[in-house]
Amino acid sequence: MKNIYTGPKRLYYGFYLFVCIVTAVSLKAHTPDPHIPSAGFKMTESAFCRKELVDTWFKAEAESVKTKEPRLIQNETGDYFLVRQEEENGELQIIVAPLVRQKVLLKTNNGDASAIAGTEDEDTSSSEIWVETWPKDAPGSWILYRDSLSGKALRIRCYFVQDTKVYVEFSPGPERSYADFIIFGASAAGRVPVPLPFEQLYVMSFDELLHITRYTLPWNYTRVFLHSYNDIMQMTGMIRSLLPSLQKTGFAADKNASIDFLKWIVDGLVKPLTGAVIAPEKLKINTVEGPKDENPKLRGSASAHSEENFGSLNAIRNMAAAAISARTGIVYHYNNSGADVKTEAFSYYTDTSGTARSAGFSANSGYPVEMLKPLLYVLGVTEAHRFFLGAVRQSAQSDGAEETVRRPVFTEAAAFFPWFDRRGRLQVSVFEKGREYTLDEFIEKYRGSFVFLVRVKASMEFYPDRMEPSGE
């Protein structure tokens, strides 16, 4: 097929990175199986195109592939893909990327046009134009990674949802292939056997891969139904609208501000059902049993399991139990409410240094804060009508009888509201001490800490007290 693209390579590659919003694309299921992602949109399929790329790109000598220019190719239904090669970190990437038309705001100032955002004045006019781009991480993109020197095939990566940190990879083995299901750097399934020779994957459609792995890969972790988040959106909108008046009360200056703020949220669910708020003393009920071999160097208030050390953990567990009790009319306590989040959805996660670390739940600690994004992605899908209260576990020094030791301390607490936007991308509204944060801001703030999560059912019947500054 004729190479249609002739423009400068650097300009071409740089331009598609300039635009950050992609059109809504998803995938269609091979069969109506619960393990397969929901079929609300159409994902363009490149299998037809890849059949004619096997000898010339996928199996060709690495040096010859490096000299190839980008090439436009069409599948059997007329959808366009751009085939190109890139080198990075000693790897040769052969990218088959779908066409994505993106809307760009074109601003004209004194006759000069540029696709940039800025402040309009009387000499500036703007209009919207559609630009053709080929992002390598758009849904429908297919990438073969090869060793840059030897040309050896290393793995195949397939993108199938709007979140670019969610993908599936296939790697070669002696007699079969293996699959890894990655969600924001965490492995939801690792080295899962796929009963196919690796090179057979070069020409297989995504629907066929879904069908083959429908019982072995957790496709249900990406099965999003956008209408499921109305109650979450109702609550976050209400909280956001009341934050300015809440901040004026000096609420966040109190030493118990993080706990009091979450109580204010949960009271907004409990009071409409019971006519009363949660009694403050109920939040202090101890929910943590100390180990039999507790360090004798930690005494009195320095005890590893003192109320002071587990204050926010006790509070959120008791709040969750109170919310469930109010909703069901049955009295639940922290130890029988089922509110604790203990899911083992991941085997490991990769930290910022590239090191693989344990991703499992730890009793009386929760999860590493760096695990929050993949964890909330899965919880946002599988528990769509719930939000989560989190207690932050940090470390503090205690002067024991003989030496200084480190002890875990739960000091802060926050509320997490995961939801998916209309393009199917994860969003998380985080509220702490009367302020809203992005999830990335929260993770950076508490990097190196742990977060213990409890679940609470969201509701459209949410009526938090409207706290006003004294004297107003």
N, C-alpha and C positions, 0 to 999 in steps of 0.2 A: 504494500500500500504506500502511496506517495506520502512523503514527509511534508505536511502542510506548514508546520511551524518553521519560520526563518528568522525570527527576531533575536536580539542579543540575549544570551543565556542569563547573564547576571541581572539584567533589568527584569527579565521574565520571572526568575525565581524570587527576586526581591518583592515584586509587586503583589504576588498572591499572599505574602506574609503581611502586607500592609493592611489588608482587610480582615477584620476579626469576626464578622458575623456570617454564618453560612445558612443556606436555606434548609428548611426542615426536611430531613430524610430519615427513614427508618427502614425496617425490613419486613418482608412478608414470610410467613411461616410455610414450611414445607408441608406440614400436616397440622391439624388443630391439636397439638400436643402441649400439655401444661409446662413442659420443660423448655419450650421454644418461646423467644420474646414475642411480645404482642405485635399484631399485624395491622398497625394503623396507617403506615406510610409505605412508600416504595423506595427500596434501595437499588440503585443501578448495579447490574451484575456484569463482571468483566470476564467470566469464564470463556465465553466465545472468543474474546480478543486474545486471551492468554494462550489459546491453542496454536496461534500462529507466531507466538513469541518464544516458544520452548527452545528451538534450535538457535535462533538468532540472538536471544538475550539471556535466557535462563541457563543454557548449557554452553554457550559460547565462551571462548577464552576471555579471561578477565580483562586483559589489555585491550582486546578489540571492543569490549563493551564500554570501556572508559572513554573511547573516542566517539561513541554514538551520540548523535544529536537527538533531542526530544522528538517524539513522533506521535501524531494524532491517529487514533484508530477508533472504529465504531463497532459496537456489538450488533447482534442480529435485530435488535429493535430500534437501532438508530441512535443510541446513546453514545456520546463521545467520551473517550478516555485519553489521557496523555501519558505516554510511556517515556520515562526518563531515568537517568542514573545519577546517583550522588555518592560521594565518598565521605565517610565520617568515622573517626576512631578505628581506622584500620579495616573498615568494612565497606563493601560495595553494595549500595542499595539499588535494586531495580524496582522502580515505583510504577504502579499502574493506578493512576488517580482519576476519579470521575470529574466531569465538568460540573462546577458549582457556580451558578450565576449569583453575584452578590450586588446588593444595592449600595451605591456610593453617593454621598452628597457632593455635588460639583459646585464650587463657588467661583464666581466670576467677579474680578475687581478691576475696573477700568479696562475691560477687554481681555484681561489675562485670566485663563481658567486653570484651576488646580483642584484636585480631589482631596482637599484638606478641610478640617473643621476650624472654625474661627468665629470671631464676633462680627456680626453683620453691621454695616453702616450704610449710609445713603448711597455710597458708590459700589455696594456689594449686592449681588443677586445670587441666588442659589437654585439648583435644580437637581433632581435625582436621576442617576443613570445606572444601568446594569452593566457589570463588568464580569467577563468570563475568567474564572480562576480554576486552579487544579491543586487544592491542598492535599498533601500526602496523608493527612490524618482525618480526612472527611469520611463519613459513612460510605462504604463501598470501596475504599482504598485497599489495595493489596500490595504488599512489599515483600520481595525476596531479598534476604540478606546473604551475601557471599563474602568469603575472606578476600580482602583486597589484593593480596599477592597470589595465593594459590587458586582462587576462584571457587574454592569448596563451598557448597551450600551449607548455610548455618541454621537458618530458620525462616519461616514465613509468618508475617504478621497481617492480621485482618482487622480492619476497623468497621464497626457496625452500629455504633450509637454516636450521638452528638458529642458526648464527653470524650475528648481525645485521649484521656488517660485510662480509658476502658477499651480493652482489645483482647483478642485471643491469638496465641502464637503456636506454631507447629514446628517441631525440630526433628531431624532425622535420627533413626536408630539403626542397628544392624539389620533387623528384619521388619520393623514396623516404625511408625512415627509416634511422637509424643506431643501432648497438648498442654499448654499453660494458659489459665484464664486469669488475666491481670485486671485489677480494679484500683486505680490510683496508687500504683506501686506495691500493692499487696496481692499475694497469690491466693485466689479463691479455689484454685485447683492446680496442682503442679505435677508434671511428668505423668499425665494420664495417658495410658496406652491407646493408640488409634490403629486399628488393624489394617493399615494401608501402607504401601511403600511411599517414601517421602515424595518422590518425583511424580507420583500419581496426583498429588495435591496441586501440582502446577496447573492442572486444567479442570479441577473440580469446582463446581459452583458453591456458593455459600449455603444455599438451601440443602445441598447434598451433605456438606459438612455438618450442618445443624442436625440433619436426620441421623447421621452416623453417631454423633456424640450427644444425642438428646437425653440419654440416661447417665452419661458420665461427666458432663460439664454443667455447671450451674447457670444455665441460660435464664432461669427464673429470677436471678439476681438483677437482670436488666429488663424485666417485663413491667414497663411503666404504664399506668392508666392515669392520664392527666386529670380526669374528673375526681380523683380520689383525694385531692388536696384542698378542697373548698373549706373544710373546717380549720385546717392549718393556716390557710391564707386569712380567714376571718380573724383568728386569734392574733396572728402577727400584725395584721393591720390595726387592730384595736390597741395592742400593746404599744406599737409605734406611735400612734396618735396621742397616747397619754404620757409618753416619756417626758416631753417638755415640762408639763405641770408637775410631774413626779420629781424631776431634777430640781425644781425650784424649792421644794420642801426641805432640801438638805438631807434627803433620804440616804444618798450614797455616802455621806460622811460618817455614818454610824459604823461601829466596828463589826456589827452583824449585818451589814447592808446586803451582802450577797444572799444570805439566807432569808432575810426579811423580804427581799425583792421577789424571790421565787415563791415565798408564801403568799405574797400579794397576787401572783399569777394563779396559783392553785386555788386560793380562796375565791377567785373569780369563777371557778368551776364548781366549787363545793357549796358556796353560799346560795346560789339559785336553787340548788337541790335540797338543802337542809335548813336554810334560813339562818345559818350561823357559819362563822369562819372556824378554821382549825385552831384549837387551843394552843397557845405558844408552848406550854409545858409538854404537850404531846411530841413536839419536835425533838425534845431532849432525851427521849427514851433510848437507852443504849441498844444498838443493833449489832454490836461486834463483840464476839467472845475472845478473850485473851488466850494466847497459847499456854499450855501447861508449863512449858519451859521458858517463860518470859525472862528476859535478861534482868538479873537481880540488881544490876547497876542503875537501872531506871527506876526511880522511886517517886512516890507522891505524885505531884502534877506532871512529872516527867515520864510517868509510866507510859509505855508504848500504846496502851489501850485505855487511856484515860478519856473522859468525856471531852476534854479540851482538844485532844489530838484528833478525834473523830467527829467533831461537831457538825460539819457540813454533810458528812456521809450519813450520820444519824438523821439529820434533818430531811434530806431528800428521800430517804427510804420511808420515813414516817409520813411525809407529804404524799408520796405515791400511794401508800396504803390507805390514807384518808380519802384520796380522790376516788379510789376503787370502791371503798366502802360507801361513799356518798352516791356513786353512780348505780351500784347494785342493790343497796339497801341491806347488805350483809356486812358485818363487822370483820374487817381484815386487819392483820398486823403485818409488820415488815417481813416476817419469816414465812408467811403463807399467802402473800398477795401475788406472787409471781411477777413482781415489778422489776426485779433486778435483771439487767441485761447481761447474759452470760454466753451469748452466741459465739460459736467457734467457726466463723465463716471463712477464716483465713489461716493458712499454715505459716506464712512469714510475710514480712514487709521489708522493703528496701529503704533505709534511711538516707539522709541527704548526702552522706559520704559514699553511698553505694553498697553499704554493708547490709547483708540479710540478717534480720533480727526476728525474734519470736513475736508472734502477733496474737497469742492466745489470751484468754481471760485469766486474771490473777485474783484470787480471793482477797477481799479487803483492800484491793488496789485498783482493780478495773483493767483498763487498757492504756498503753502508751499514748500520749496525746497525739503523736504523729499518726496513729491509727484511726483518728476520728473521721477523716474524710472517706476512706474506703468503707469504714464501719457504718457511717451514717448514710452512705450511698445504698448499701444493702438494706439497712433498717428502713430507709425512706421508701424502698420498693416493697419489701416484704411486710412492713408494718405501716402502711401508708396513712392511717388515721391517728397516728400517735406522735407526740413530741417527747423530748427526753430531758430529764434533769441530770446534771452532772456535778459531782463533787470532785474538786481538784486536790490530788495528793502530792504534796511537795515534801521536802526534807528539811529538818531543823536540827540544830545542835542542842544536846542536853548535857549538862555537867553532872555525871554520876558520882558515886562515892569514890571511885578510883581513877576514872578517865573520862574524857569527852567522847560521846558517841552520837551517832546520827539516828534520828527517829522519824518515822513517817507522820505527817501532819496533814489532815484535811482542813484547809482553811477557807477556800473560796468555793463558790458554786455558780452555775450558769444554766440557762435553758437553751436547748437546741431544737429548732424547728426545721426539719428537712422537707424539701418539696422540689418538684421538677417544673421547669418553665415550659412554655408552649412548644419549644423545640426539643423537649425531653432531656434537658441538661440539669444536673443537680445544682440546687441552691440551698444554702443553709443560713437561716437567720439565727444569730446567737445574741442572747440578751444576758447581761451581767451588771449588777449594781445600777440598774436604771439606765443602761446605755446599750446600744446595739453595735455589734462587731461582725465583721466577716469571719468565716471559719478560719481562713488563713491568718488573720490578725490574732485570733484567739490561740491558734496553735503556736504561732511565733511567741506570743506573750508567755506561754507556759511550756515552752519547749523543754524536754527532759523530764517532765512531770507525768503523772498518771491521772486518768479520769475514770471515775466509777459512774456508770449510767443506770438510771431507772426510767421505765416507760410510764407515760400517762396518756390516757385517751383524750384526744382533742375533741372539741365540741363547738357547734355554732352557738350554743347557749352559754356564752362566756361574758360575764359582766363584772369586771374588776372594779373595786372602789375607785372613785375619782378623787385622788388625794390632792388637796390644795394647800398652798403655803399658808402658814398661820397669819391671821390678820387680813386675809383677802376675803 
